[in-house]
Amino acid sequence: MTGSTNPPPRGTRWDNERARHDWRAVAEKVQANPRQWVHVASDVSNGTAQNVRKGLVAPLRDLGGKIEAVCRHTRLVGTTRFGDLYVKWTPQRKSSRTAPQEDSNER
């Protein structure tokens, strides 16, 4: 037998995944292109798209509005699917309803 028989330390994959994406830059890119699908990264697990959809990525969550994320062109590697990550941000609409105004025709 060659190589190490010990598994990697817990959390290593997640830590590497977090370090791989500059989420602040992604948030700026998405904010610059509202209501459009933006290609964020390649070779990303479906779980990353799920985390974006759930609001677990703070810079994207802090934008407000609606965040959508999908993985396309996926391939199966072991038991995990990897593909291209696309994110779309729809800003929150300003309410068209206004507070009732007082009648200016006072007698």
N, C-alpha and C positions, 0 to 999 in steps of 0.2 A: 504494500500500500504506500502510495506517495501522497504528499500534500497534508494539509491540516485536516484532522477529523472533527475539530471543534466548529460548531456553527458560529456565524458572526454574532456579535453582541446584539441584544435586543434593541430595537429602535434604529439600527443603522440604516436600513433601507429608507425609512420615513425621513430620517434626518438628511440623507443624501437627496431625497426627492424634494424636500423643502428648500434645500440650498440650491437646487438646480434651477428654480424659477425665481425671477425677480418680480414678485407680484405687484410691487409698486409701479414698475415700468409697464406691466401688463395693464394695470388699472388706468394709467395715463393713456396708453394706446387705445383701450376700449372707450375711454371717455372722449377721446378725440374723434371717434367714429361711432356716435350713438346710433342705435337701431340697425347696425350692420354687423354681420358675422366677421370676427377678426381671428385669423390664424395665430394662435399663441405659441404653440410648440409641437414638435413631433416626438414620437416615441414616448408617449405619456400613457399611463394606465387609466382605464375607465374609472377607477376609484378617484383619481384626481378630478375628473369632470364631476363626479358625484359630490365631492367635497366643495367644489365651487357652487354647485346648485344648492347645496344645503346651507350655504353661507358660512362655511368654516374658514374661508380665506379672507382675512380681515380687510386688506386694502380694497378688495372688490366689494365686500359687504358694505364698507363705509361709503361707497358711491351713492347708496340709496337706490331707489327705483327697482327694476326687475333685472336679475342676472340669469342668463341661460347659458348652459355649457353642454357640449356634445363631443364625443370622440368619433371620428370618421376614419375610414380606411384602416380598420382594425385588423390585427392578426393575433392569433393565440400563441403565447409563449408559456409553456407549462400549463398552468391553470389560470393565468392572468391574460387579459386582453390589453394590447397596447395599440395606440393609433395617434392621429393628429387631433389636437385639442383646439376647438373653436369656442369663442366666448362672444356673447352678444349682451349689450347693456341697453335697456330702455329706461330713460329718465322718468322720474315720477312726474305725472301731469299736475299742473297747478289746478286746483279746484275751480271749476267754472261757477260754482255757487258762491254767492257773496252773502255777507251778513245782511239781514233786513235793515233797510235804511229808514231813518225816521222821516216822517212826512214833513216836507219843507213848507207846506201850505198851512201854517198855523194861523189861527184867527185870534 
